[in-house]
Amino acid sequence: MLEEMAGKVTENFCKYVCHRVLMGLKYLHDRHILHRDIKSDNILVSTDGSIKLADFGYATQLTQSKKNRVSKVGTVCWMAPEMITGKLHYDNKIDVWSFGIFIVELCMGEPPYINDQ
């Protein structure tokens, strides 16, 4: 859908999608779950306007004994710097970073640095 719209989405559509995705992330993060692969391919929009997060293949559960992670998983253009470098432990902020990249992708039609891989 984003390729077809190529950065021509309306502001109201962007606000709606962002709000719904953030609600999904809040649901996960309230349960100490990291998605770790937030990107347009993993956000489903149905014809009735419902928004769903998909592809939990990289998702992980944080626990009292493991309050952060260090593994490198996800899709590079959407990955937070601390995840790419592997130098820092990370927590749910990495999903927020990926969400920010998704917003750029939603508005511009593609994520930053997509052609630099």
N, C-alpha and C positions, 0 to 999 in steps of 0.2 A: 504494500500500500504506500509506504514512504517513497519508494522509487517512482511510482506512478505520480504521486503528488509533488515530488521533487522540490521540497521546500516551499510549497504553495498552500500549506495548511493555514486555517484561520486561527486567530488568537484564541477564540472561544474553544475550538477543538483542542488546541494545545493545553489550555487551562484544564479542560475536562479530563483529558488523558493523563496529564501530570497529577491531578488530584487523585484520580482512581489508582494510579500506580503507587503513589505515596501511601494511600490507604492500605494497599496490599503489602508494601514494605513495612509499614507500621505493624500490621498484623503479624508478619514474620518476626520482626525484631522484638516485639513484645514477648514472643515465645523463644527468643534467643536463637533464631534460625537465620543464617546468612544465605542469601541466594547465590551470590558470587558470579552471576552471569547475566546481569541486567543489561539488556540491549533490545533493539526493536524486534529482532527475530523472536524474542521470548516474551513479547507483550502482544496478546491476542485481542483484537477488536472485533466484536460480532456485529451483525447487521442491526441488532436491537440496541447497540450502544454499550453493551457490557464490556468491561475490560478485565482480562485475566492475565496473571503472571503464569508463565509456562516454563518447561524444561528445568526441572530441579535436579538434574544430573550432577551438578557441582555443589548443590546446597549442603550445608553442614549445620550441626547443632552445637551451640556453645553450652558448656556445663560449668559447674562450680570449679571443677578441677582444670578445665580448659576454657578460660575466659577469652582467649584469642587464638588465632591460627597463624601458620607461616607458609602453608603450601601454596604453590603457584598454579591456579586453575582459573579458567575464564577465557575471554576473548580479548586479545591484546589491546585493540583500540579503545576498549571500554574499561580496561583494568586500571585500578588505582596504582600510583607510583610505588607505594610500599609493598604492594603485591608483586609487581613486576621485578623489583630489585631483590625481593626476598630478604632484605636486611632488617625489616621491622615486623613484629607481630602485628596482626591487624584484627579489627573487629567489624561491627556493622557499618562503620564509616565507609568501607570499600563499596558497599551497595549504594551509598549516597553519592560517591564519586561517579560510579557507573550510571546512576540516574541522571547526573548532570551532563554526562556525555550523551546520554539518550536524548536529553532536551535539545542539545545542539543538533543532533541528528534529526530530531523531529522538525526543528525550525529550518535547518539548512539542507536537509535531504541526505546528508551523510555525516558520519562522525569525523572529527578532526584527524588528520594524519592517516586516513584510510589508504592513501596511495603511497605511503612511505614504508610499507611493510616489505 
